[in-house]
Amino acid sequence: MTGLASALIVTHTYITVVGHVMEQSEVQALADKLDKLIERCEKLEKDNALLRELQDDWNRERAQLMHKNDLAKNKIEAMIGRLRALEHH
């Protein structure tokens, strides 16, 4: 046993946690709080995974848009170069 499990000594109506006697109702309240905390952690982990997926999607879209922007910039610069060449003839 490790962690909290090794610190608990179960008796008939109470539990001793590292020298502190807890009534059964206190233990149940603590267990309920722990369950809620675990649920919240699981929800946060799921939310975090979804946000990471969204971030990856946005990063891919950004890279595509930057590539398209570079292509358009190069085409415009080429057109400007051709127009300048026509001006000088």
Beta strands, then each sheet from edge to edge (+ up, - down):
strand 1: 8-10
strand 2: 14-17
strand 3: 20-23
sheet 1: 1+ 2- 3+
end
